[in-house]
Amino acid sequence: MDQILVAAANQVKMAKQSFGPVLAGLALLLAAFPAAVQSIGVCYGVIGDNLPPASDVVKLYRSNGIDSMRIYFADPNALQALSGTNIGVVMDTGNENVAAFATRPSAAAAWVQRNVKAYPGVSFRYIAVGNEITGSDTGNILPAMRNLRGALSAAGLGGIKVSTAARFDVIANSYPPSNGVFKDNYMLDIARFLSATGAPLLVNVYPYFAYRGDTSNIHLNYATFQPGTTVTDDNNGLTYTNLFDAMVDSIYAALAHAGTPDVSVVVSESGWPSAGGLGASVGSASTYNQGLINHVRRGTPRRPRPLETYIFAMFNENKKTGDGTEKHFGLFNPNMSPAYNIAFR
């Protein structure tokens, strides 16, 4: 997540005009969605030495009407706190487990018994087999997904969907969005698996990194849902007013080109840092997340329907390494005070 997303940078041609600075200080609104509308969730990262206990975190989610959570490993403290809350959960297996799941069905079965079956009060929505896996390890994703799905079914938990969380740069030719294709063949096989099982593709989508990678061509307004830029995809006549839509629709196009147009997309991470690097500010973070929440209710030009999306992240995490922005994606500080103006209702 801390690298500039190469494929997203292909969107630079879509922003032709320069506009004024983004309005700072907009409130972040996370409203409870009607039953027919997919939820906005928030990712719960724990790479910090000053974070509140999981029981308090879950109370913070509930008190603010946040009805979905993504966790990055089978955290027993979080799972215990989530039990009985009806908060929908996306749980990652942890990248370190994927190779074992791929080669040993018994490893997948043991993990399911220990981390899913043992928590009947948790509302598991998806299990993500790996987060942004790259290189030769990508060959383990699909066999691990198959074995984990088999283990869930054997445990009577077949209703929990199995997917993987991909980086956006699995997409090539993302400009215009209708040209989007999967860069590597392993994603074609994963798409077919998802189509056969009815699971969505999880993708981490960050307009911030595309903007930071080429500020001379991608303008802040276009990256943060502010008015100004309007671009038409000449292949299908669809009009784009923000980079997020263009990125997501290139994923839909890739799924269609793979012969799996029925597979839905879940944005498993998206956010904007409030400090730590170029373009990172309280104003831009507030503006982006406000725009994201308002926008995904109506979907994208290609799929004008609610888009399930998870904001990264709940807290600023002081032990994150890498890029300076990594510590500053939180909606909240570790003391549970807002990192910037937030109005959840």
KELO-740372 format. One record per residue (C-alpha): residue in one letter; x, y, z. Coordinates in steps of 0.02 Angstrom, whole numbers, plus 32768, in hexadecimal, padded with zeros to 4 digits. Layout:
<recs>
+--------+------+-------+------+
! residu ! east ! north !   up !
+--------+------+-------+------+
!      a !    X !     Y !    Z !
...
+--------+------+-------+------+
</recs>
This chain:
<recs>
+--------+------+-------+------+
! residu ! east ! north !   up !
+--------+------+-------+------+
!      m ! 8000 !  8000 ! 8000 !
!      d ! 8092 !  8076 ! 801C !
!      q ! 80D2 !  806D ! 7F6A !
!      i ! 8096 !  80DC ! 7EDC !
!      l ! 8019 !  8077 ! 7E7C !
!      v ! 8062 !  806A ! 7DCF !
!      a ! 7FC4 !  8037 ! 7D77 !
!      a ! 7F60 !  80C4 ! 7DC6 !
!      a ! 7FD8 !  8141 ! 7D7E !
!      n ! 7F96 !  8117 ! 7CD2 !
!      q ! 7F03 !  8186 ! 7CFE !
!      v ! 7F6F !  8221 ! 7CEB !
!      k ! 7F2B !  8244 ! 7C3E !
!      m ! 7E7D !  8255 ! 7C84 !
!      a ! 7E9E !  82F5 ! 7CE5 !
!      k ! 7EB5 !  8385 ! 7C6C !
!      q ! 7E95 !  8420 ! 7CD2 !
!      s ! 7EDA !  846C ! 7D71 !
!      f ! 7E63 !  84A9 ! 7DF7 !
!      g ! 7E6E !  8502 ! 7E9D !
!      p ! 7E9B !  84B2 ! 7F43 !
!      v ! 7E28 !  8437 ! 7F95 !
!      l ! 7DB8 !  8480 ! 801B !
!      a ! 7DFF !  8451 ! 80C4 !
!      g ! 7DA5 !  841D ! 815F !
!      l ! 7D0F !  83C2 ! 8114 !
!      a ! 7CBE !  834B ! 818D !
!      l ! 7CCC !  8290 ! 8171 !
!      l ! 7C21 !  8242 ! 816D !
!      l ! 7C06 !  8188 ! 8189 !
!      a ! 7B4B !  816F ! 8185 !
!      a ! 7AF1 !  80CE ! 81A8 !
!      f ! 7ABA !  8087 ! 8102 !
!      p ! 7A0B !  8048 ! 80DC !
!      a ! 79FC !  7F8B ! 80D5 !
!      a ! 7A04 !  7F89 ! 8017 !
!      v ! 7AA8 !  7FE8 ! 8013 !
!      q ! 7B53 !  7F9A ! 802B !
!      s ! 7BAD !  7FDC ! 80C2 !
!      i ! 7C41 !  804C ! 80D7 !
!      g ! 7CBE !  7FF7 ! 8148 !
!      v ! 7D61 !  802A ! 8199 !
!      c ! 7E04 !  7FC7 ! 819E !
!      y ! 7E44 !  7FA2 ! 824D !
!      g ! 7F02 !  7F9D ! 824A !
!      v ! 7F63 !  7F7E ! 82EA !
!      i ! 8018 !  7FAA ! 82C0 !
!      g ! 802E !  801E ! 8354 !
!      d ! 8065 !  8016 ! 8409 !
!      n ! 7FE6 !  8093 ! 844A !
!      l ! 7F40 !  8054 ! 8404 !
!      p ! 7EA5 !  8039 ! 846E !
!      p ! 7E6A !  7F88 ! 8499 !
!      a ! 7E00 !  7F2F ! 8419 !
!      s ! 7D67 !  7F36 ! 8489 !
!      d ! 7D6E !  7FF4 ! 8488 !
!      v ! 7D8E !  7FF8 ! 83CD !
!      v ! 7CF2 !  7F92 ! 83AA !
!      k ! 7C8E !  8006 ! 8419 !
!      l ! 7CD1 !  8098 ! 83B3 !
!      y ! 7C98 !  8045 ! 8312 !
!      r ! 7BEB !  8025 ! 8358 !
!      s ! 7BD4 !  80CF ! 83A6 !
!      n ! 7BFB !  8120 ! 82FF !
!      g ! 7B8D !  80AF ! 8297 !
!      i ! 7C1D !  8059 ! 823C !
!      d ! 7BD6 !  7FAF ! 8211 !
!      s ! 7C69 !  7F5A ! 81B9 !
!      m ! 7D1F !  7F3A ! 81E8 !
!      r ! 7DB6 !  7EF2 ! 8190 !
!      i ! 7E3C !  7E9F ! 81FB !
!      y ! 7EE4 !  7E66 ! 81BA !
!      f ! 7EFA !  7DC5 ! 821B !
!      a ! 7E94 !  7D54 ! 828C !
!      d ! 7EA3 !  7DC4 ! 8324 !
!      p ! 7E51 !  7D6A ! 83B7 !
!      n ! 7E37 !  7E0B ! 8417 !
!      a ! 7DDB !  7E5C ! 8387 !
!      l ! 7D77 !  7DBF ! 8362 !
!      q ! 7D3E !  7DAF ! 8416 !
!      a ! 7D0C !  7E66 ! 841A !
!      l ! 7CAD !  7E55 ! 8375 !
!      s ! 7C47 !  7DC0 ! 83AD !
!      g ! 7B8D !  7DE7 ! 83B1 !
!      t ! 7B9F !  7E96 ! 8369 !
!      n ! 7B62 !  7E73 ! 82B6 !
!      i ! 7BF6 !  7ED6 ! 8274 !
!      g ! 7C21 !  7E88 ! 81CC !
!      v ! 7CD5 !  7E4A ! 81CA !
!      v ! 7D55 !  7E37 ! 813F !
!      m ! 7DE3 !  7DD1 ! 8188 !
!      d ! 7E8B !  7DB5 ! 8136 !
!      t ! 7EE6 !  7D11 ! 8149 !
!      g ! 7F8E !  7D67 ! 8156 !
!      n ! 8007 !  7D57 ! 80C5 !
!      e ! 8077 !  7CE4 ! 812A !
!      n ! 7FF1 !  7C5B ! 8127 !
!      v ! 7FCB !  7C58 ! 806D !
!      a ! 8054 !  7BDF ! 8037 !
!      a ! 8020 !  7B61 ! 80BC !
!      f ! 7F6A !  7B6E ! 808B !
!      a ! 7F98 !  7B54 ! 7FD5 !
!      t ! 7FF9 !  7AB3 ! 7FF3 !
!      r ! 7FA1 !  7A68 ! 808A !
!      p ! 7EE4 !  7A64 ! 8095 !
!      s ! 7EF8 !  7A2E ! 814A !
!      a ! 7F4B !  7AD5 ! 8172 !
!      a ! 7EB6 !  7B33 ! 812A !
!      a ! 7E3E !  7AC2 ! 818A !
!      a ! 7E99 !  7ADE ! 822F !
!      w ! 7E9B !  7B9A ! 8213 !
!      v ! 7DE0 !  7B9C ! 81F2 !
!      q ! 7DBB !  7B38 ! 828E !
!      r ! 7E29 !  7BA6 ! 82FB !
!      n ! 7DFE !  7C51 ! 82B4 !
!      v ! 7D51 !  7C48 ! 8265 !
!      k ! 7CF0 !  7BB4 ! 82AA !
!      a ! 7D26 !  7BE4 ! 835A !
!      y ! 7CCC !  7C8C ! 834C !
!      p ! 7C17 !  7C65 ! 831F !
!      g ! 7BDF !  7D11 ! 8359 !
!      v ! 7C49 !  7D6E ! 82D9 !
!      s ! 7BF7 !  7DA4 ! 8236 !
!      f ! 7C7E !  7D70 ! 81BC !
!      r ! 7C60 !  7DB5 ! 810E !
!      y ! 7CFF !  7D8B ! 80AD !
!      i ! 7DA4 !  7D36 ! 80CE !
!      a ! 7E31 !  7D88 ! 806C !
!      v ! 7EBA !  7D0D ! 803C !
!      g ! 7F4D !  7D83 ! 803C !
!      n ! 7F5D !  7E3F ! 8030 !
!      e ! 7FBA !  7E88 ! 7F9B !
!      i ! 801F !  7DEA ! 7F7A !
!      t ! 80A0 !  7E01 ! 7EEF !
!      g ! 8127 !  7DA3 ! 7E93 !
!      s ! 8136 !  7CE6 ! 7E94 !
!      d ! 80C4 !  7CDA ! 7F2C !
!      t ! 802F !  7D05 ! 7EBD !
!      g ! 802F !  7C4F ! 7E84 !
!      n ! 7FF5 !  7C1C ! 7F32 !
!      i ! 7F5B !  7C8B ! 7F37 !
!      l ! 7EE0 !  7C23 ! 7ED3 !
!      p ! 7F0A !  7B78 ! 7F1E !
!      a ! 7F01 !  7BC7 ! 7FCB !
!      m ! 7E57 !  7C12 ! 7FA2 !
!      r ! 7E18 !  7B68 ! 7F66 !
!      n ! 7E54 !  7B0F ! 8002 !
!      l ! 7E11 !  7B94 ! 8077 !
!      r ! 7D68 !  7B91 ! 8022 !
!      g ! 7D66 !  7AD4 ! 8033 !
!      a ! 7D90 !  7AE3 ! 80EB !
!      l ! 7D05 !  7B61 ! 8108 !
!      s ! 7C87 !  7AF3 ! 80AF !
!      a ! 7CBD !  7A5A ! 8112 !
!      a ! 7CA6 !  7ABE ! 81B3 !
!      g ! 7BF5 !  7AF1 ! 8180 !
!      l ! 7C2C !  7BA3 ! 815A !
!      g ! 7C1A !  7BA3 ! 809E !
!      g ! 7BBB !  7C47 ! 80A0 !
!      i ! 7C5C !  7CA5 ! 80C7 !
!      k ! 7CA7 !  7CDE ! 8022 !
!      v ! 7D60 !  7CC3 ! 7FFD !
!      s ! 7DC1 !  7D45 ! 7F99 !
!      t ! 7E6A !  7D9D ! 7F97 !
!      a ! 7E97 !  7E54 ! 7FAD !
!      a ! 7EF9 !  7E90 ! 7F15 !
!      r ! 7F5F !  7F2C ! 7EF5 !
!      f ! 7F19 !  7F9C ! 7E6F !
!      d ! 7FAF !  7F7F ! 7E02 !
!      v ! 7F6E !  7ED2 ! 7DD3 !
!      i ! 7F15 !  7F3C ! 7D4F !
!      a ! 7F6A !  7F6E ! 7CAD !
!      n ! 7F2E !  7FE6 ! 7C26 !
!      s ! 7EC1 !  8044 ! 7CA1 !
!      y ! 7EAD !  80DC ! 7C30 !
!      p ! 7E29 !  80ED ! 7BF7 !
!      p ! 7DD0 !  8084 ! 7C7B !
!      s ! 7D7B !  8016 ! 7BF9 !
!      n ! 7E26 !  7FD8 ! 7BC1 !
!      g ! 7E50 !  7F8C ! 7C6A !
!      v ! 7E95 !  7EDB ! 7C68 !
!      f ! 7EED !  7E6C ! 7CE5 !
!      k ! 7FA8 !  7E7B ! 7CD5 !
!      d ! 7FCE !  7DC4 ! 7D01 !
!      n ! 7F79 !  7D20 ! 7CD8 !
!      y ! 7F6A !  7CE9 ! 7D8E !
!      m ! 7EE4 !  7D6D ! 7DA4 !
!      l ! 7E7D !  7D21 ! 7D18 !
!      d ! 7E75 !  7C7D ! 7D76 !
!      i ! 7E48 !  7CD6 ! 7E18 !
!      a ! 7DBD !  7D35 ! 7DBD !
!      r ! 7D75 !  7C91 ! 7D7C !
!      f ! 7D79 !  7C47 ! 7E2C !
!      l ! 7D1D !  7CDF ! 7E70 !
!      s ! 7C9C !  7CD3 ! 7DE6 !
!      a ! 7C7D !  7C1B ! 7E0C !
!      t ! 7C6C !  7C39 ! 7EC7 !
!      g ! 7C0D !  7CDE ! 7EC5 !
!      a ! 7C94 !  7D3B ! 7F26 !
!      p ! 7CCD !  7DED ! 7F01 !
!      l ! 7D7C !  7E25 ! 7ED2 !
!      l ! 7DC9 !  7E8F ! 7F5C !
!      v ! 7E3A !  7F1B ! 7F1D !
!      n ! 7E98 !  7FA5 ! 7F7A !
!      v ! 7E79 !  8048 ! 7F1B !
!      y ! 7EDE !  80E5 ! 7F46 !
!      p ! 7ECC !  8180 ! 7EDA !
!      y ! 7F45 !  81D3 ! 7F53 !
!      f ! 7FDB !  8172 ! 7F11 !
!      a ! 7FAE !  8195 ! 7E5D !
!      y ! 7F9E !  824E ! 7E84 !
!      r ! 8042 !  8253 ! 7EE1 !
!      g ! 8097 !  81F9 ! 7E52 !
!      d ! 806E !  8281 ! 7DD2 !
!      t ! 8029 !  8321 ! 7E1C !
!      s ! 8047 !  837F ! 7D7A !
!      n ! 7FC2 !  8319 ! 7D21 !
!      i ! 7F52 !  82D4 ! 7DAA !
!      h ! 7F05 !  8367 ! 7E03 !
!      l ! 7ED0 !  8366 ! 7EB8 !
!      n ! 7E1A !  838B ! 7E94 !
!      y ! 7E0D !  82F6 ! 7E1F !
!      a ! 7E5F !  8285 ! 7EA0 !
!      t ! 7DF2 !  82BF ! 7F33 !
!      f ! 7D42 !  82C1 ! 7EE9 !
!      q ! 7D40 !  837D ! 7ED0 !
!      p ! 7CEF !  83CB ! 7E36 !
!      g ! 7D50 !  8405 ! 7DA0 !
!      t ! 7D8D !  8379 ! 7D31 !
!      t ! 7D17 !  831B ! 7CBB !
!      v ! 7D5C !  8295 ! 7C48 !
!      t ! 7CFF !  8224 ! 7BCF !
!      d ! 7D33 !  8172 ! 7BA6 !
!      d ! 7D24 !  8172 ! 7AE9 !
!      n ! 7D0B !  80B5 ! 7AE4 !
!      n ! 7C65 !  80B9 ! 7B3E !
!      g ! 7C36 !  8170 ! 7B59 !
!      l ! 7C3F !  8165 ! 7C17 !
!      t ! 7C71 !  8206 ! 7C6F !
!      y ! 7CE9 !  8210 ! 7D01 !
!      t ! 7CF9 !  829C ! 7D7F !
!      n ! 7D70 !  8248 ! 7DFB !
!      l ! 7E04 !  81D2 ! 7DF9 !
!      f ! 7DB8 !  8152 ! 7E6F !
!      d ! 7D2C !  8129 ! 7DF3 !
!      a ! 7DA8 !  8119 ! 7D65 !
!      m ! 7E13 !  80A1 ! 7DC8 !
!      v ! 7D82 !  8034 ! 7E02 !
!      d ! 7D34 !  802D ! 7D55 !
!      s ! 7DD9 !  7FF1 ! 7D0D !
!      i ! 7DCB !  7F5E ! 7D87 !
!      y ! 7D1A !  7F39 ! 7D49 !
!      a ! 7D5B !  7F41 ! 7C97 !
!      a ! 7DE7 !  7EC6 ! 7CBF !
!      l ! 7D68 !  7E4D ! 7D09 !
!      a ! 7CFE !  7E5E ! 7C6C !
!      h ! 7D95 !  7E41 ! 7BFB !
!      a ! 7DBD !  7DA7 ! 7C62 !
!      g ! 7D12 !  7D60 ! 7C39 !
!      t ! 7CD1 !  7D7A ! 7CEA !
!      p ! 7C64 !  7E17 ! 7CE3 !
!      d ! 7BF6 !  7DD0 ! 7D6D !
!      v ! 7C7F !  7DE2 ! 7DF2 !
!      s ! 7C61 !  7E78 ! 7E62 !
!      v ! 7CE6 !  7EE9 ! 7EAB !
!      v ! 7D00 !  7F15 ! 7F61 !
!      v ! 7D79 !  7FA3 ! 7F85 !
!      s ! 7DD6 !  7F54 ! 8015 !
!      e ! 7E3E !  7FF0 ! 803B !
!      s ! 7E36 !  80A6 ! 8009 !
!      g ! 7E69 !  8143 ! 8065 !
!      w ! 7ED4 !  81DE ! 806B !
!      p ! 7F5E !  820A ! 80E7 !
!      s ! 7F50 !  82A4 ! 8155 !
!      a ! 800D !  82BE ! 8165 !
!      g ! 80B6 !  8279 ! 8136 !
!      g ! 80CC !  829D ! 807D !
!      l ! 80A1 !  82FD ! 7FE1 !
!      g ! 7FE8 !  8324 ! 7FD8 !
!      a ! 7FC8 !  82DD ! 8085 !
!      s ! 7F66 !  8356 ! 80F1 !
!      v ! 7ED4 !  835B ! 8168 !
!      g ! 7E6D !  83BA ! 80E8 !
!      s ! 7E8D !  8341 ! 8059 !
!      a ! 7E72 !  82A8 ! 80C7 !
!      s ! 7DCC !  82EB ! 8106 !
!      t ! 7D96 !  831E ! 8058 !
!      y ! 7DC5 !  8278 ! 8007 !
!      n ! 7D71 !  820B ! 808A !
!      q ! 7CD4 !  8276 ! 808C !
!      g ! 7CCB !  826B ! 7FCF !
!      l ! 7CEC !  81B0 ! 7FD2 !
!      i ! 7C60 !  818D ! 804C !
!      n ! 7BE3 !  81F7 ! 7FEE !
!      h ! 7C18 !  81B5 ! 7F45 !
!      v ! 7C19 !  80F8 ! 7F5D !
!      r ! 7B61 !  80FA ! 7F88 !
!      r ! 7B3C !  8115 ! 7ED0 !
!      g ! 7BCC !  80B3 ! 7E86 !
!      t ! 7C30 !  80D3 ! 7DEA !
!      p ! 7BFE !  8102 ! 7D38 !
!      r ! 7C13 !  804D ! 7D00 !
!      r ! 7BBA !  8004 ! 7D98 !
!      p ! 7B42 !  8088 ! 7DDE !
!      r ! 7B15 !  802A ! 7E7B !
!      p ! 7B57 !  802B ! 7F2E !
!      l ! 7C0D !  7FF9 ! 7F39 !
!      e ! 7C47 !  7FA4 ! 7FD9 !
!      t ! 7CE1 !  8003 ! 8013 !
!      y ! 7D57 !  8000 ! 80A8 !
!      i ! 7DB0 !  809D ! 80E0 !
!      f ! 7E64 !  808B ! 8116 !
!      a ! 7E72 !  809C ! 81A8 !
!      m ! 7E23 !  80AE ! 8253 !
!      f ! 7EC1 !  80EB ! 82AD !
!      n ! 7F66 !  813E ! 828C !
!      e ! 7FE4 !  80B2 ! 82AA !
!      n ! 808A !  80EC ! 82F1 !
!      k ! 80EC !  804C ! 82CD !
!      k ! 80CB !  8044 ! 8214 !
!      t ! 8169 !  804B ! 81AB !
!      g ! 8190 !  8084 ! 80FB !
!      d ! 814A !  8122 ! 80AF !
!      g ! 812F !  81B3 ! 8126 !
!      t ! 8074 !  81B5 ! 8103 !
!      e ! 805C !  8104 ! 8145 !
!      k ! 8048 !  8140 ! 81F7 !
!      h ! 7FC3 !  81C0 ! 81CA !
!      f ! 7F30 !  816C ! 8174 !
!      g ! 7EC6 !  8162 ! 8211 !
!      l ! 7E1C !  81AE ! 822B !
!      f ! 7E43 !  81AB ! 82E5 !
!      n ! 7ED7 !  81C5 ! 8355 !
!      p ! 7F07 !  8139 ! 83CD !
!      n ! 7EA9 !  8190 ! 845A !
!      m ! 7E0C !  817E ! 83EE !
!      s ! 7DFF !  8238 ! 83CC !
!      p ! 7DE0 !  8268 ! 8315 !
!      a ! 7E7C !  8283 ! 82AD !
!      y ! 7E19 !  830C ! 8255 !
!      n ! 7D67 !  8349 ! 824E !
!      i ! 7CF3 !  82B4 ! 824B !
!      a ! 7C36 !  82AE ! 824F !
!      f ! 7BFE !  81FA ! 8244 !
!      r ! 7B42 !  821A ! 8244 !
+--------+------+-------+------+
</recs>
